[in-house]
Amino acid sequence: MADRPTLPQPPAGGTPTVLVIGGGASGNAVTILLRRAGIDVDLIEAKPDWNATTGSGITLQGNALRVLRELGVWEQVEASGYPFGSLGVTAPDGTVLFVAEDIQTGGEDLPATLGIQRPQLQQILIDAVRASGAGVRLGITATALEQDADGVSVRFSDGSEGRYDLVIAADGLNSATRAAIGVTDKPEPTGMAIWRIAAPRPESVTRTDLAYGGPAYIAGYCPTSENTLYAYVVEACRDRASIDPAAHADEMRRLAQAYGGVWPEITEHITDPKKVNYTWFDRLLVEGSWHRGRVVLIGDAAHCCPPTIAQGAAMSLEDASVLAELLTSGRDWDDELLQAYHDRRIPRVRRVVEASVQIGQWQLDGVRDADMAGLIGRTMNALKELP
């Protein structure tokens, strides 16, 4: 750590300044929490629409809901989403094999699970950021970061410049900031890919159901409101360049039509290729410190995992909560504090990343006697503890 510049302390009697790069879940969350403590925050987001219109749905476990409650948005999330407390496993023909109660990782006063449309969740967080009084600039990126003994000078893509005590890199899986500060870890594909779509919710869908087997590894759905769900089909990775975007609906429908139960109702709505999303599963866990000088990584910029236990967003939200707690604790903003953030997060995040990847690998390898339920149960029980 000797070659890294000493972090500046928040000015005595003054207000520290923070730049948050990226307006996803973790960037929005840390902005809200720091503004609540009276810290001056600027947030920049590369997408002009702040990602307010993209995505199908998201499954949030209780530990994610706990952070959303801390942010003060739980009531809006609850009203907009669909809470439930169990998980069904079905045969490909739709026959329910068993139903298990979900573990309440956020405590007994929160639902075990909630599904919500991604654009709806993002809009709730956007509104909270706006209400916090943070400075927000959209369609802007950071093109250069220069650190010295007193702070960070940042050059932006519109030619303007800014000066900050701390920069929080929340710019996602392919973080340009991560590379700019010399962190060489990069996301790696796990071998699986997922097709997703939002669709109307059949009245009988009141929880997530997963079908293992058939032409895909997993076919599942999650209710996201009284009227909507998102459905997904997981298969082995294909060369993305070989899939014509105009054929996305045809490809997903071909896989989905092999499944029974409510799937025929869902499949009727897989018609518009522009509404079908195809992505690979990736894994990332930055080893070693998550900061360089006064630039610190959070969320997908530091780690990501396949959605096999629906913990990606939860880990990102927890990052924001823990980092904000430390930055507003009255301690010096120094290497020790930022290392303490990493040290608190790494065992929990590592456990989630490794479990999520392992579940997918068992399926890729065709392991039929894997203790999947045991691994999920152990992981979820560990997440009941506060981060």
Secondary structure, 3 states (H helix, E strand, C coil): CCCCCCCCCCCCCCCCEEEEECCCHHHHHHHHHHHHCCCEEEEEECCCCCCCCCCCEEEEEHHHHHHHHHHCCHHHHHHHCEEECEEEEECCCCCEEEEEECCCCCCCCCCCEEEEEHHHHHHHHHHHHHHHCCEEEECCCEEEEEECCCCEEEEECCCCEEEECEEEECCCCCCHHHHHCCCCCCCEEEEEEEEEEEEECCCCCCCEEEEECCCCCEEEEEECCCCEEEEEEEEECCCHHHCCHHHHHHHHHHHHCCCCCCHHHHHCCCCCHHHCEEEEEEEEECCCCCEECCEEECHHHCEECCHHHCCHHHHHHHHHHHHHHHHCCCCCCCHHHHHHHHHHHHHHHHHHHHHHHHHHHHHHCCCCCCCHHHHHHHHHHHCCCCC
